[in-house]
Each structure stands twice: as C-alpha cells, then as structure tokens.
Amino acid sequence: MEEAQGIPVIDLSPVTSTNPSSPSAIEALVKEIGSACKEWGFFQVTNHGVPLSVKQNLEEASKEFFGQSLEEKKKVSRDETSASGYYESEHTKNVRDWKEVFDFLAKEPTVFPLNSDEHDHRIIHWTNKNPQYPPHFRDILREYIKEMEKLGYKLLELIALSLGLEAKRFEEFFREQTSFVRLNYYPRCPCPHLALGVGPHKDSGALTILAQDDVGGLQVKRKTQDQEWIQVQPIPHAYIINLADIIQVWSNGAYESVEHRVTVNSEKERFSIPYFMFPAHDTEVKPLEELINEHNPPKYRPYNSGKFLLKRFETNFQKHKEENLQIHHFKIA
C-alpha cells in the first residue's frame, strides 16, 4: 500500500476493470479496505471507474458558477425550506467557514422530515435550486451524481465485506437516499493562519467521496496517540474517501469517523467537490445485529437519520450556545 503522506492509496481495479478479477485479488482488496478503515478512516482510491471527463465538466461548471457576481449567485440561495442552493456563511461547530458552497440533492424530490422534533412524523419534499448559468449545469451535476452513486455502492460493498457482512448489506438503507453533492469554493485568504476553510469536524453521513483540485488543504487527524494533523496530498484523478458517523454506528465502533479540517491559502483559490452519502430520512441508525453479541454489546442508542441531519442543518442558520449535535451524544456510557 503506498502512503499518500499518511493516508493509504488503494487501487480499485479488481472491482472496476472489465476483465474479471481473481477471488484472491478481490480478497486482498477487501483486506486493504478493512485496514484503511480501521487505522485511518480515510483513504484515496485510484482506478475507480469514474470517467475523467465527468469530473472535469463539473469542475469547469463549478468555476463558472462561483465566478459570477454575488448578486447572481444569491438568486439561487439556500434557505430553511430546502438544503439545496448557494450559501456563503456556513458554520462548522459554530465557527464561520472561509468558503462558498452550492448544494445539489441526488434525488429529486428528496423526502425529508418537516422538522427535527422526534414526535412529529410529517414530511416535506425538497427540490433543487436551478441556476440559469452556467448552461447545462443541472445535467452536468446529474451525470456526476450517477457516477458517484456507482462508486459509492462499490465502496459500501467492499466495506461491508471487510466487516464480514453480506456485500449488499448497506444497500437497503439507500433506496430513498438523502445524499447530496456540494461544490466548495475557498477564495484566497489574506490571513490564512487566522482562518479555516472548514473547521475540525466529522461527517455525519455514511460515506463521503471527495474530489479536490491540485491546491490541497485537507488535513486528517491521525488516530495515533500524537493525534497530529496530516496534510492529504492531492493525487491527480484520485478520490478521497472518508467514513462518516453512520458507518461508525453500523459497525458498532469497529470503524471510526475521523476528524478533519480544511486550511486556506493566501496565494491560490481552491475548489473541491464532496459527495455525501446519506440513507433514507426514516432510517433508524443503530449497530447492525450481525456485529453485536454478549461480548460486544451495542455501543450506540438508535437515532433517526433524517432528524439528526436536519438538526445539523439548522445550526448552519443560527449559532447555538451548545455544541452541535454529534454522534458521541448517542454513545451508550
């Protein structure tokens, strides 16, 4: 396994190449995925099967979109009735980020809880905001999402196998998924030592697939005792994968969602595209029964995926006195 300044780099060709791979090659890949999940919670993938043109088209469109005037971008601003659209004042753990974003839902409409009240079962249908510029933006985003779903399902299968589960074990949770793609734009920052593009956080979904440009800036906290921040070096055409909170709960803590942050740059602007995989809004997230027994009892209380995500979204619009809702709030002491 090569080291990309720390995080492992994994070649996915055993499951993406057109020639059938030997069972031993797939077994070796599953092992590699398992140790990357256990030791890092982060890895990069090459030979992933996503056509380069699909990524390049979206990167171009993203630059064109963010290159417009603020007035134009604000015509598709996100609001409290839907999580899609443009936004330039996101908070991570109550601290304002140095970036602009545009979110686009993978499924349209996306079914979501009306509010985060546990006893209210009403739902709402979220739809996407559609910028007039650049042309064909929507089609380019949809094509990209289709490729991310394919890659996401392959990765979920490998992760399931590495936990000793059936390959398709996670698929049922994503039939009515609440996944979305985000375009990030980090402008040049005059005082990079005083700001963060995104503050330290863990992702609250199941899996995140990140495309980043060659500027870099993503840092991952090592799971070793020193807990130092490791800079993730961009590898051309690779995707960065990180496990998020839901896999931590499903695996009953065998795999962990890892803290990461994004630094900013005084000389160069930076673009990145994360695809966040989230299950259906009514998914009850809890440790999978195959992975718990009397020697390994459940470490987390069940929670509702949609309500949890909504609570997190709400903190983007208002600064809270207490810490944002985090996965450790569901840990069984």
N, C-alpha and C positions, 0 to 999 in steps of 0.2 A: 504493500500500500504506500503510494507516495504521500509525502506530507506537504500540504499547501500551507506553509508557515503554520503548522499545527493541525488544522482540521483535515481529516482524511479526504482523499480524492478517489472516487470509485467509478470504475468503468462498467457501464450498464450493458455493454454489447451482448452478454449472454442472454438477455431478455429482449433486446431490441433488434438484433441483427436478423436478416431474412433467412439465414441458414440456421436450422435447428441446433441448439447447443446441447452438449452432453449433460446428463444429470449431474456429473461431478462439477462441471463449470457453474451450473446454477447453484449447487450446494455451496460452493466456495464463495459465490457472490452473496448468498444469504448470510453466511458466516461473517463476511466483511461488513455487511449492513448492520448485523447484530452488534459487532464490536464497536462500530462507529456510533451507533445509537447509545450503547452503554457508556462508552468512555467520553463521548463528546456531546451527543445530542444534535450535532451539526456535521454535515459532510458536503462535498461538492460532487456532482455527477457529470461524467463525460460520456460520449456516445449514447445520448439519452433519447435519440429519435425525433427530437423537435426540429423541424426544418429551420435552418438559419434565417431564411427569408421572412418567415412568420414573425420572428423576434425583431429582425431589422425593420420591418414595416411598422411595428408598434413603437419601436424606439424613435423612428423618424416622426411618426404622428404625435408622439408624446412631446418631442421638442417643439413641434409646430404649435401644439396646443398651448404649452406653457410660455411660448414666445409672444403670445398675444398680450394686449393691454389688460390690466386688472379688471377694467370695466367689462371687457368681452368675456373674460373667464368667469366673472361673477354672475353672468347671465345663467350659468348652469350651477349655481351654488347649491351645496348640500344643505339640508335643513333638518329639523327634528322629526319630519314626517317620513323621511327616507334617507338611507345611509349612502345613496349614490350621489355623485357630483363633485364639484370643485370645493376645495376647503383650504384656507391658509392660516388657520390658528389652532391647529391640533395640540392637545396637551398629552404628554406621556407622564403618567404618575403625577399629574397636577403641575407639570412644568411645560411651558410652551416650547414647541419644537421649531427649529430653524428650517422650515421646508414648506412647500406647497404640495397638495395632493389632488388626484382625481380618482374617485372610486367608481367601479362599474360592476354591477351584480352579474354573477354567472348565469343565474336562472331568471327569466322574466316572465311573469312577475315572481318575486321571491316572497314566500309566505313567512310572516314574522309575527311574534306576539304583539298585541297592541301596546302593552306596557310591561314593566318589569315586576308588577305585582303578582306574586305566586298564586293568588287565589282567583285572578282574572284570566279566563281562558279565551278571551276574544282575540281574533287575529286581524292582521292587516296585510294588504298586498303591496309590496314595494316594487316600483318600476325604476328604470334607468333615466337619468337626465341625458339629453342628446345634444351635444354641441353641434353647431352648424359648420364649424371649422375645426380641424382640417376635414376635407371631403372624405367620405367613406370611413370615418373614424369608427363608427359603430361596427361595420363589417370587419375591420381590422382587429378590433377588440374581440369580437366573437370568434374569429378564426384562432386567435391566440388562446382564448379560453378553452376551445375544443382540444388544442394540443396539451394544455396544462392538465385538463381532466384525464387525458390518456396517460400522461406521465405520472400524475398523482395516483391513479389506480394501480399502476405498475409498482410504484414505491410502497403503497399500502399493502400490496400482496407480499412484497419482499419483507416488509416489517412484520407482518402477521406470521409469515413462515419462520422468521428469526425468533419469534416468541413461542414457537411450537404450536401455532394456531393454524386452522384451515386457511388456505391462500386468500379466499374471498371473504374472510370473516368480517372485515370492516365495511364491505360494500353496501350492505343493507342500510347502514346509517346515512348514506349519501344520496338516496334516491330522490329526496326532495331537499337537496342541499341549500345552504345559505352562504355558499362560497362567494368570494368576490376578488377582482383583480384591482390593484392600486398602482397608479402611476405616481412616483415620487420625484419631485424636483427640489434639489438643495442648491439655492443660489450661493454665489461666493460670499464668504463671511469675513468682514473686516477684522473681527477679533475671534478667531477660531478657538482660542484657548478658553473663551468665556461662554461658548455656546455648544450645544449638541444638536445634530440634525434630528436625532431621536434619542431621548434619554434611556437609561438602562431599563429594560423590561423583558418580559417573557410573552410569547404569543399565546393567545387564548383559544385558538382553533385546534385542529388535529395536526395539520402539516402546513408548512409554508415553503413555497418554491420561489426562489428569488433569482431574477436576472439583474446583474449590476454592470455598470459600464466599467471602463478601464481606470477610472479615477480611484475607486475603492473608498473605504471609510468604515466598512462594517467591522466591528470588533466583538469577539465572543469571549465570555468569561470561562476560563478553564475550570474543569471540575476537580482539579488537584488542590492540595492544601493551600498553595500560594494564591490561588484564585486570580491569577493575573489576567489582564485583557490581551487577547491575541488578535492581531490585525489579520483579516482574511484577504489574502492576495487574490485579485481578480485573475481568473484563468479564462482566456478567450473562449467563448461559446459554451462554457460550463454553466450549470445551475447550482445554486447553493440551496441545500435542503436543511430545514430545521424542524425538529419535533416540537410540537406545541403542547399546551396543557392537557388537551383531551387524551392524547396518547399516553401521557404520564398517568392519567387516571385509569384508562382502559387497561394499561399494563400493570396496574396496581403498584406503581413506583419503580418497576424494573427498569423502565426508561424514563429519562427526565427531560423536561422542558428547560432550556438553558437561557440564562440571562445574556442579552446582547444589547449593543448600542451603536449609534452611527455618529462618527465625528464629521466635522465640516472642514472646508478647505478655503484658504484665503485667495488662492490663485485660480482654481477651477470650479465651475459648477458641476454638479453630479446628478445623474439620473439613475433611478433603479425601478424595477417592476416586481413587486411581490405578488404572488397568487396565494390567497389564504383559503385553505380547505376547511370548511365548516360543515358539520352534519345538518340534518333537518332540524327545524326550530324546536320540534317537540321531542327531540332525542333526550332520553334520561341518561346522563353520563355517569357511569359507575364502573368499578373494576369488573372485568369480564369474569364470568363464573368459572371458566376453564383455568383461570390463573389464580384462583383463591382456594384455600383449603384450611384445615385447622392449624397447620404450621405457618400459613401465610394468609391471615385474615384480611378482610378489606381495609385499606388504609384511608379511604375517602368516602364521605357521605355522597349519595346520589344528588345530582343537581340538573336543572333543565338548561339545555344548551342555549336556546333562544333567549330565555330570560337573562342568563348570565351575559350573553353578548350585548343585549340591549342595555343592561346596567353599565357595561363598559362604554358603549356608545354615548350614553348620557353624560359621562364625565368629560367628553370632548366639548360639550357645550357649556358646562359650568364647572368651576373649580370647587372641589369638595374639601371639606375640612379634614375628613379622614382619608386614609389611603384608598385608592381604587380597589374595587372588589378583585381579589386574587385567588388563585387556586388553593393556596395554603389555608384560606378560610374554610375549606371543606375537608381539611385533613382531620382524621379521627385521632384524637390525642392518645 
